[in-house]
Amino acid sequence: MEWHDRFFRGLYTRVLAHQFQHAASLDHARAVRRMLRVRRGARVLDIPCGMGRVTLPLARMGLRMTGVDREPGYISRARRAATRARLRVTFIRADMRDLDATGEFDAAFNWFGSFGYFSDRENLEFLRRVFRALKPGGRFLVDGPNKSFILSHFYKGNDEWVGGVRIIHRNAFDRRAGRAITRWTFIRSRRRETHTSSMRIFAGGELRALLRKAGFRDIRLYGRLGRTPFSRHSRRLIAVGRKPRGATD
C-alpha cells in the first residue's frame, strides 16, 4: 500500500474541507485562469480536484470544467456543491495516473502541492498523459513548493489546528531522492491518526526539465500565484508549459 492510499481519508477529509476560506479559493481560481490564459467556454481539466475548491469557482467564470480525483468522498462532495450552485461540471472518480484522454482539453492544471506523490517514472508518465489529453496549443499548470526555499528555511516540526483537528508535523528531507518525508499526526477528540508522506520536491530547473521531457514547450516559471517572477527565494514554484501546435499525441 502506498502512503497516499490512506492519507486523504479519515481526519484529513475534515482538514481539507476547512483549510481555505472562500476568498482564498476564489483568488487561487483567478490566478489559475490568468496563468492558463483561457477564455469563457474553454474546456479545462482540474487533476486532482479534491472537493472542487478551485474547480467550482472556475465553472462560475464560464469555463467548462472537468474534475478528476480518486477519493469517492471528495467527488461526492464536489458534485453536491455543483448541484447546489446549479453549475454544470463533470466530476470523475479516477486515479490521476489513469488519465485516458486524447486532445480533449484546452488547458489543465495540478494545483497546490498535488504533484510528486509517485515515483519519478510515474510522475513523468502522469505528465505525458496530461500532454496527450490537451489539444495542440493547450497549456498545463503545475504548482508546488520550491525545493530551494524548503532547504533554506527547513523546519523540523510544526503544530497547528485546522477545522477542529490538531495537526502535528515532523519533517525530514532526503536530499539524494529529492523527497520531503513528513510524519503527520491528526487528533480530534479521542481519535488519533498517524501517516507518513513522501513527496518529490522540485527546483525550478528540475521541474522545467521534466516538463520538457514530457513534451511541453514555452515553459514559464512563476512565484506566488503567478504575481511574481520565480526565483530560488520563492516559497511556491508554479510552472506553465504549452503543448506545441504541431505536436502528435
C-alpha positions as CSV (number, residue, x, y, z in Angstrom):
1,M,0.0,0.0,0.0
2,E,1.3,3.5,-0.9
3,W,1.2,6.3,1.6
4,H,-1.5,8.2,-0.4
5,D,-3.8,5.3,-0.3
6,R,-4.7,6.2,3.3
7,F,-3.6,9.7,3.9
8,F,-6.5,11.6,2.2
9,R,-9.2,9.7,4.1
10,G,-10.2,9.9,7.7
11,L,-9.4,13.1,9.6
12,Y,-7.6,14.7,6.7
13,T,-11.0,15.0,5.0
14,R,-12.1,17.5,7.6
15,V,-8.8,19.4,7.4
16,L,-9.1,19.7,3.6
17,A,-12.7,21.0,3.9
18,H,-11.6,23.8,6.3
19,Q,-8.2,24.6,5.0
20,F,-9.1,27.6,2.8
21,Q,-11.7,30.3,3.1
22,H,-13.9,31.1,0.0
23,A,-12.0,34.3,-0.7
24,A,-8.7,32.4,-0.9
25,S,-10.1,29.7,-3.2
26,L,-11.5,32.4,-5.5
27,D,-8.1,34.1,-5.5
28,H,-6.5,30.8,-6.5
29,A,-9.0,30.2,-9.2
30,R,-8.4,33.7,-10.7
31,A,-4.7,33.1,-10.7
32,V,-5.1,29.7,-12.4
33,R,-7.3,31.2,-15.1
34,R,-4.9,34.1,-15.7
35,M,-1.8,31.9,-16.0
36,L,-3.5,29.4,-18.3
37,R,-4.8,32.3,-20.5
38,V,-8.2,30.6,-21.0
39,R,-11.4,32.3,-22.1
40,R,-15.1,31.5,-21.4
41,G,-16.2,28.3,-22.9
42,A,-12.7,26.7,-22.7
43,R,-12.6,23.0,-21.6
44,V,-10.3,22.8,-18.6
45,L,-9.2,19.8,-16.5
46,D,-8.5,20.0,-12.8
47,I,-6.5,16.9,-11.7
48,P,-6.7,16.1,-8.9
49,C,-9.6,18.3,-8.0
50,G,-10.2,17.3,-4.4
51,M,-13.6,18.6,-3.3
52,G,-13.8,21.1,-6.2
53,R,-12.4,24.0,-4.2
54,V,-10.9,25.6,-7.4
55,T,-13.0,23.7,-9.9
56,L,-16.3,25.3,-8.9
57,P,-15.2,29.0,-9.0
58,L,-13.7,28.4,-12.4
59,A,-17.0,27.0,-13.6
60,R,-18.7,30.1,-12.3
61,M,-16.3,32.1,-14.5
62,G,-17.7,30.3,-17.6
63,L,-15.2,27.6,-18.1
64,R,-16.3,24.1,-19.0
65,M,-14.7,22.2,-16.1
66,T,-13.8,18.6,-15.5
67,G,-12.5,17.4,-12.2
68,V,-10.8,14.1,-11.5
69,D,-10.0,12.7,-8.1
70,R,-9.5,9.2,-6.7
71,E,-11.4,9.8,-3.4
72,P,-15.1,8.9,-3.7
73,G,-16.0,11.1,-0.7
74,Y,-14.3,14.2,-2.3
75,I,-16.1,13.6,-5.6
76,S,-19.5,13.2,-3.9
77,R,-19.0,16.5,-2.0
78,A,-17.9,18.3,-5.2
79,R,-21.0,17.0,-7.1
80,R,-23.3,18.1,-4.4
81,A,-21.7,21.5,-4.3
82,A,-22.1,21.9,-8.0
83,T,-25.7,20.9,-7.9
84,R,-26.5,23.4,-5.1
85,A,-24.8,26.1,-7.2
86,R,-26.5,25.0,-10.4
87,L,-23.2,24.5,-12.1
88,R,-22.6,22.0,-14.9
89,V,-19.3,20.3,-14.0
90,T,-18.1,16.8,-14.9
91,F,-16.6,15.1,-11.9
92,I,-14.8,11.7,-12.4
93,R,-13.6,9.3,-9.8
94,A,-10.2,8.0,-11.0
95,D,-6.6,7.8,-10.1
96,M,-4.8,10.7,-11.8
97,R,-2.2,8.2,-13.1
98,D,-5.0,6.5,-15.1
99,L,-6.0,9.6,-17.1
100,D,-7.1,8.4,-20.5
101,A,-8.0,11.2,-22.8
102,T,-6.6,12.5,-26.2
103,G,-6.9,16.1,-27.4
104,E,-10.0,16.9,-25.3
105,F,-8.9,19.9,-23.2
106,D,-7.8,23.5,-23.9
107,A,-6.0,23.6,-20.6
108,A,-5.3,21.5,-17.4
109,F,-3.8,22.2,-14.0
110,N,-2.5,20.4,-11.0
111,W,-2.8,22.7,-8.1
112,F,-1.3,23.3,-4.6
113,G,1.2,20.6,-4.0
114,S,-0.7,17.7,-5.7
115,F,2.3,16.7,-7.9
116,G,5.2,14.5,-6.8
117,Y,3.3,11.8,-4.9
118,F,4.7,9.0,-7.0
119,S,8.0,7.6,-8.3
120,D,10.0,9.6,-10.8
121,R,8.8,7.2,-13.5
122,E,5.1,7.6,-12.6
123,N,5.4,11.4,-12.2
124,L,6.7,11.6,-15.8
125,E,4.1,9.2,-17.1
126,F,1.4,11.4,-15.5
127,L,2.8,14.5,-17.3
128,R,2.8,12.6,-20.6
129,R,-0.9,11.6,-20.1
130,V,-1.8,15.2,-19.4
131,F,0.1,16.2,-22.6
132,R,-1.9,13.7,-24.6
133,A,-5.1,14.9,-23.1
134,L,-4.5,18.5,-24.3
135,K,-5.4,20.0,-27.6
136,P,-2.5,21.3,-29.6
137,G,-1.6,24.7,-28.1
138,G,-3.2,23.8,-24.8
139,R,-1.4,24.8,-21.5
140,F,-0.7,22.9,-18.4
141,L,0.0,24.4,-15.0
142,V,1.6,22.6,-12.1
143,D,2.1,24.2,-8.6
144,G,4.1,23.0,-5.6
145,P,6.6,24.0,-3.0
146,N,10.0,25.3,-4.2
147,K,12.9,23.0,-3.1
148,S,15.4,25.8,-2.8
149,F,13.1,27.6,-0.4
150,I,12.4,24.5,1.7
151,L,16.1,23.7,2.1
152,S,17.0,27.2,3.1
153,H,14.0,27.6,5.5
154,F,13.9,24.0,6.7
155,Y,12.0,23.3,10.0
156,K,11.8,20.0,11.7
157,G,8.3,20.3,13.1
158,N,5.1,22.3,13.5
159,D,1.8,22.1,15.4
160,E,-1.4,23.7,14.2
161,W,-5.2,23.4,14.3
162,V,-7.5,23.3,11.2
163,G,-11.2,22.6,11.4
164,G,-11.0,21.4,14.9
165,V,-8.2,18.9,14.1
166,R,-4.8,19.2,15.7
167,I,-2.1,18.6,13.2
168,I,1.5,17.7,14.3
169,H,4.2,17.7,11.6
170,R,7.6,16.1,11.9
171,N,9.7,16.8,8.8
172,A,12.9,15.4,7.2
173,F,14.4,15.8,3.7
174,D,16.0,13.0,1.7
175,R,18.4,15.1,-0.4
176,R,19.5,12.1,-2.6
177,A,15.9,11.3,-3.6
178,G,14.7,14.9,-3.5
179,R,11.8,13.9,-1.3
180,A,10.2,15.6,1.7
181,I,9.3,13.0,4.3
182,T,6.7,14.1,6.8
183,R,5.2,12.2,9.7
184,W,1.7,13.5,10.4
185,T,-0.4,13.1,13.4
186,F,-4.1,14.1,13.3
187,I,-6.0,14.4,16.5
188,R,-9.7,15.2,17.1
189,S,-11.3,14.4,20.4
190,R,-10.3,10.8,21.2
191,R,-9.5,9.9,17.6
192,R,-5.8,9.9,16.6
193,E,-4.3,9.0,13.2
194,T,-0.7,8.9,12.0
195,H,0.6,8.9,8.5
196,T,4.0,9.3,6.7
197,S,4.0,11.1,3.4
198,S,6.8,11.1,0.8
199,M,6.7,14.0,-1.8
200,R,9.1,14.6,-4.6
201,I,10.0,18.3,-4.4
202,F,11.4,20.1,-7.4
203,A,13.7,23.1,-8.0
204,G,12.8,25.3,-10.9
205,G,15.3,23.8,-13.4
206,E,14.3,20.2,-12.4
207,L,10.6,20.8,-13.0
208,R,11.3,22.6,-16.3
209,A,13.4,19.7,-17.5
210,L,10.7,17.2,-16.5
211,L,8.0,19.1,-18.3
212,R,10.2,19.3,-21.4
213,K,10.8,15.5,-21.3
214,A,7.0,15.0,-21.3
215,G,6.8,17.2,-24.5
216,F,5.9,20.6,-23.2
217,R,7.5,23.8,-24.5
218,D,7.4,27.5,-23.8
219,I,7.7,26.7,-20.1
220,R,7.4,29.7,-17.8
221,L,8.1,29.7,-14.1
222,Y,6.2,31.9,-11.5
223,G,6.3,32.6,-7.8
224,R,3.3,33.3,-5.6
225,L,0.0,32.9,-7.5
226,G,1.8,34.0,-10.7
227,R,2.1,37.5,-9.4
228,T,5.9,37.5,-9.0
229,P,8.7,36.1,-11.2
230,F,10.1,32.8,-9.9
231,S,13.4,32.9,-8.0
232,R,15.2,30.5,-5.7
233,H,13.7,32.5,-2.8
234,S,10.1,31.9,-3.9
235,R,8.0,29.9,-1.5
236,R,6.0,28.4,-4.3
237,L,7.1,27.0,-7.7
238,I,4.4,27.4,-10.5
239,A,5.3,26.1,-14.0
240,V,3.1,26.6,-17.1
241,G,4.0,24.7,-20.2
242,R,2.4,24.6,-23.7
243,K,1.7,21.6,-26.0
244,P,3.1,22.7,-29.4
245,R,0.5,23.2,-32.1
246,G,2.1,20.7,-34.3
247,A,2.5,18.1,-31.6
248,T,1.4,14.5,-32.2
249,D,-0.1,12.6,-29.3
